Amino acid sequence: MKKSICLTLVLIALALTARSQTTVEKYADKVQTMDSTIATLYAVISGEKGQERDWELMKFLFHPDAKLIPSGKNQAGTYIARYMTPDDYIAGSGKWLVENGFFEKEIHGAVHSFGNISQVFSTYEAFKSEADTQPFMRGINSIQLLHDGERWWIINIYWTQESQENPIPEAYLPKA
């Protein structure tokens, strides 16, 4: 009986390892540079109405301990932050993205790096369809990344939307 249980556990472990290696092989080119990692982040959440997203790829971009942190005003008018895992984000926003269509496009990026860590202030515009010419929303994603010697990991994304009282500063907009 013990041999049977041990053999089953070994086979499960081998299957999970093989699946993990397949995921790495499938997406390794997406995380080789900081630019490819950020471009993939924007691409993976973007799509027309009815278009499914590649959530396996989305999760592959993020470090296992990563957080997605939207910030904004609550009903009392106080700025708050909400902390989510990639799975929380997918569960909370995935259906909405597919039902409504959503394209987020970087229009400006400011990168600061030291050693193996980087912080990118990535200004974005959001559209319901790729054919739209006017964004329905803009904001800034503060993206923290780690290079572990082999690939880039998104550690956190902390963002807020632009508002009339909080416009995006000129320094974070494209030069005319």
C-alpha positions in Angstrom: 0.0 0.0 0.0 2.8 2.4 0.9 4.6 1.7 -2.4 1.4 2.4 -4.3 0.9 5.8 -2.5 4.5 6.7 -3.0 4.4 5.8 -6.7 1.2 7.9 -7.1 2.8 10.9 -5.4 5.9 10.6 -7.6 3.8 10.4 -10.8 1.8 13.5 -9.7 5.0 15.4 -9.0 6.4 14.4 -12.4 3.2 15.5 -14.2 3.3 18.8 -12.4 6.9 19.3 -13.2 6.4 18.5 -16.9 3.4 20.9 -17.0 5.5 23.6 -15.4 8.4 23.1 -17.8 5.9 23.2 -20.7 4.6 26.6 -19.5 8.2 27.9 -19.1 9.1 26.7 -22.6 5.9 28.2 -24.1 6.3 31.6 -22.6 10.0 32.1 -21.9 10.5 34.6 -24.7 7.8 36.8 -23.1 9.9 37.6 -20.0 13.5 37.8 -21.4 13.5 41.6 -21.4 11.8 44.2 -19.3 10.2 45.6 -22.5 8.8 42.2 -23.6 7.5 41.6 -20.1 5.6 44.9 -20.0 4.4 44.6 -23.6 3.0 41.1 -22.8 1.3 42.4 -19.7 -0.6 45.0 -21.7 -1.3 42.4 -24.5 -2.6 39.7 -22.2 -5.4 41.8 -20.6 -6.4 43.4 -23.9 -8.9 42.0 -26.3 -12.1 42.6 -28.2 -15.5 41.9 -26.7 -16.0 38.1 -26.5 -12.3 37.4 -26.8 -10.9 35.1 -24.1 -7.7 36.1 -22.4 -4.6 33.8 -21.9 -4.8 33.7 -18.1 -2.0 31.1 -17.9 0.3 33.6 -19.6 -0.9 36.4 -17.3 0.0 34.3 -14.2 3.3 33.4 -15.7 4.4 37.1 -15.8 3.9 37.5 -12.0 6.2 36.4 -9.2 4.4 33.9 -6.9 4.1 36.6 -4.2 3.1 39.4 -6.6 0.3 41.8 -5.9 -2.0 43.9 -8.1 -2.9 47.1 -6.3 -5.5 49.4 -7.7 -6.0 52.7 -5.8 -8.7 55.3 -6.0 -11.3 57.1 -3.9 -13.9 55.3 -1.9 -17.4 56.6 -1.4 -16.2 58.8 1.5 -13.7 60.4 -0.8 -10.6 58.9 0.8 -7.9 57.3 -1.4 -7.6 53.6 -0.6 -5.6 50.7 -2.1 -6.9 47.2 -2.6 -4.5 44.2 -2.7 -5.1 41.3 -5.1 -3.2 38.3 -6.3 -3.2 37.6 -10.0 -5.9 34.9 -9.4 -8.0 37.5 -7.5 -7.6 39.9 -10.4 -8.7 37.3 -12.9 -11.7 36.2 -10.8 -12.8 39.8 -10.3 -12.1 41.4 -13.7 -11.7 38.5 -16.2 -15.4 38.2 -17.0 -15.8 42.0 -17.3 -12.8 42.3 -19.7 -14.3 39.6 -22.0 -17.9 40.9 -21.8 -17.0 44.5 -22.5 -13.9 44.5 -24.6 -10.8 46.2 -23.2 -7.5 47.5 -24.6 -4.9 49.1 -22.4 -2.1 50.7 -24.3 1.1 52.2 -22.9 1.6 55.8 -24.2 4.7 56.7 -22.1 7.1 54.9 -19.9 9.7 56.2 -17.3 12.1 53.5 -16.1 14.3 53.6 -13.0 16.6 50.6 -12.4 19.2 49.6 -9.8 20.9 46.2 -10.1 18.3 43.6 -10.6 15.3 45.7 -9.7 13.3 48.2 -11.8 10.4 50.5 -11.4 8.4 51.6 -14.4 5.9 54.5 -14.4 3.8 53.3 -17.3 1.2 55.8 -18.5 -1.8 54.1 -20.2 -4.9 54.8 -22.1 -7.8 52.3 -22.1 -10.3 51.6 -24.9 -13.3 49.3 -25.3 -12.1 48.2 -28.8 -8.9 48.4 -30.6 -10.7 50.5 -33.3 -11.6 53.2 -30.8 -9.8 56.5 -31.2 -10.7 58.1 -27.9 -9.8 56.4 -24.6 -12.5 56.1 -21.9 -9.8 56.2 -19.2 -6.2 57.0 -18.6 -3.9 56.5 -15.7 -0.5 55.4 -14.5 0.7 51.8 -13.7 3.6 51.7 -11.3 5.2 48.4 -12.2 7.9 46.9 -10.0 10.0 44.2 -11.6 12.8 41.8 -10.6 15.4 40.1 -12.8 16.4 36.9 -11.1 19.3 36.2 -13.5 17.2 34.3 -15.9 14.0 36.2 -16.5 11.9 39.3 -15.5 9.2 38.9 -12.9 6.4 41.4 -12.2 6.5 41.9 -8.4 3.7 44.4 -8.1 1.5 46.7 -10.2 0.2 49.7 -8.3 -2.1 52.0 -10.3 -4.5 54.8 -10.2 -6.7 56.4 -12.8 -6.6 60.0 -14.0 -9.3 62.4 -12.8 -10.1 66.0 -13.2 -8.6 66.7 -9.8 -5.7 64.4 -10.4 -4.5 64.9 -14.0 -1.5 63.0 -15.4 1.6 65.3 -15.1 3.2 66.4 -18.3 6.4 64.5 -17.4 4.5 61.2 -17.8 2.8 62.0 -21.1 4.3 61.6 -24.6 6.4 64.5 -25.9 4.6 66.4 -28.6 
